[in-house]
Amino acid sequence: MSPTNNENLNFSPTALQILHDRYLWRDDQGNVTETPKQMLMRVAGAIAQGDKKKEKKYYAMMERLDFLPNSPTLMNAGREGIHGQLAACYVLGIEDSMQGIFETLGHQALIHKSGGGTGFNFSTLRPKNAHVRSTNGRSSGPVSFMELFDMATEKVQQGGMRRGANMAILNVDHPDIQECITAKATDGKLANFNLSVGITDAFMKQVMEAEPGAIDIWRKLVTSAWATGDPGIIFLDALEKGNPTPHLGKLDTTNPCGESPLYPNEACNLGSINVSNFYEDGQFDWTRFTETIHTAVQFLDAVIDANHYPLPIIEETVKRTRKIGLGIMGFADLLYKMGISYDSKQAQRYGGRLM
């Protein structure tokens, strides 16, 4: 796609409407004060941090719509303080105490206000009706606290632009797992959460061997997923096998959409390459695709340093591992241009080559 001098660039009418409603900067009266072109110039300049050569590369890549970063970067790059929060994905740990739970709840609110989403593993919380020594009472269980976090999300509008998103994971060996599996059977319950069950290899072996307890959980899980779309599943042992920093602890939590396994207080910024853009005149431009990958990785890594983090502990944790997420979009459009059926072996092979 060739560069353009048009202030609207090559964005479609639908994309322009979304940009106008959610992404372009406004003045105190709510009037839009920048064009899509100025938005991308703002983003490129903020991420390049004074390096004019990088700024030019970043802008050209985005102007062609070969690559775009996640929403917080487009919305907030160039802002000061917490308003300059650029990452989409966060994970927060939860301590099994009232103080710990509400501290995490406050951190969730700050992250949602600044434009990020949050993931949690609630397996640290004691089960429903467990004894609480400090009050001589009974615990209400992790699902009740998921509802608390869900309610807080309803009250906090993300950066004034979009609602918060959450992931709640409960491990399959938690006593309250069946309550979690069926939590969304009530319409509207946990509406701001995706749910996932943390599955182990040992549990899957029990399912394969048709052990009654495991089979019962598995059937409920599958039935609920079919009926409501939740829960999903996350393979905990597979996460750990792919963990590049096992010395820092186990990975058992992801961001709201499940694509980024993160430690507590880690964040990850995302971006996507539009693979459809690289097919022109009957062939795929592998050279430009490769160059875009390199530039996009450089861009996403630079976001880590340009970001204004909502909490000091998050900045410290992020800069220790510097996780980024680079994905693709436009794969179906690419196959259409190439005349390849989406559900074909040829499409699988081409997808494998791209990745």
Summary of the structure (lengths in Angstrom):
residues: 355
radius of gyration: 22.1
end to end distance: 21.4
largest distance: 73.3
contacts: 1120
relative contact order: 0.12
helix: 49%
strand: 16%
